[in-house]
Amino acid sequence: MVITIKDETFAGKILQELDLEFETNMVTVRDIITSRVVKEVHLYNSKLPEYFKGLVEPSDAEKTLNGFKLKTKKLIDAEKQVYVALHAFQNNSFFVLVDNTQSEDLNQEVALRAETSISFIKLTPLVGG
């Protein structure tokens, strides 16, 4: 089953979309995050573009308006990125909405249907103090 996930702002503006394929229609939030991160890393590693447009920042990268720019072009470790993303979810660095309902647990099961809506909303830390 193919599901399109979206990165959105709090206001609902779509920033990016990505199609993910799942072998079964029952998955966990952990499966969704893992699949997304692995696909993003694969897309980046296959072309090594100037910017990595992924869920979480790779090590040795800086955040820019166009995505994350690695200081030197190199392959990104998908396993490490998955670990960072799962940790970020648990620390509320981003939200996962399934059919407009916030997922709160990595082990939460999701029944995928053709009309399932999955959105990621990244939180931006406030600057200053």
N, C-alpha and C positions, 0 to 999 in steps of 0.2 A: 504494500500500500504506500502511495506517495502522498506526503503531506507538505504543504507549503508553510514554512514558519516565517514570521515577520519580526523585524526589529522595529519598535515603535517608541515614540515619545509619550510622555504622560498625556499630551493633548490628542494623541491618536494618529499623529503624522507617521506614515510608514517611511522608514529610513532605508530598509533593505529587505529583500525576500530571498529565501533559499529553499529549494525542494529537498526533502529528506525521504529516503525509502526505508520502510520497515517490513520485515518478513512476516510479522504477525500484527493483528489489530489490537492486542493488549500489550502495552509497554509501560514502563515507569518513567517518571520525570528524569531519573538518572539516565535512562536509555535515550531520551530525547536530547538532553544536554550533551551526552557523550557522542551521539550520532552527529549532532550539529558541529561540535568542535572537530571531530575527526574529518568531516567533509571540508570544513574551512581550511584546515591544515593541509589536506590533500590538494585542494585547489591552489593554495599558495605555493606549496612545494613543487607542483607540476609546472609552474611558470615563473616563480620567483619574481613577482612584480615589485615595484618600488614600495608599495604599502600592503600591509596585512590588515584586512578588514574582518576581524574576528571578534568573538564574544569577549575574550580576555586578552590582556596585553602579554605578549611573549617577553621572556627575559631579554635584556639587552636591546630594548626598543623604547622609543619615545612616542607619546601620544601626539597626534597632529589632527588637523581638521579632516584630513583624507583617510585617516586610519592610523595604524601603528607603523612607524618607520624603524626598521632594524638598522642598527649602526653599521653592520656589515651584512650583505646579503648572504643568507645561509638557510639551510633547511631547518624547519621548526619541528620539534619533537611532539608528536600528537599525544602521546601518553602523558607527558608533563603538562601540556595544555589542558587535557581533560581533568587532571588532578587540580589544577589551579581554578578551573571553571566550577568544579563541584564544590570546592572550598568557598569560592566567591558566592555561590548560591546559598550555602549554609550561613554565610555572613551577611546576607541581604544586600549584596552588591548589585544584584539584578533580580527582577521578578520574572516568573514564568506564568503566563496566563493561558489556561486551557478553557476555551469557550467562555472567555471573559471572567473566569474564576481563578483567583490566585492559588497556585500550587505552593504548599508549604513544606513538603517532605520529599526527599529524593526517592523514597520507595513508594510514593503515591502511584497507584495504577491509573492508567488512562486508556479508555476504550476509543481507539481511533475509528473514525468514520470519514467518508469522503468530505463531509462538511465541517469536520473538526477544525477549529481555529486555534492556533498556537502562536502566542506573541511573547517576545522577550522585551522587557523594559529595563534598560540600564539606568542605574542611579549615578548622578554626578555629584561627587563630593563638593561641599561648599568651600569656597576659598576664604581665608581670613580666620577670624577667631572671635 
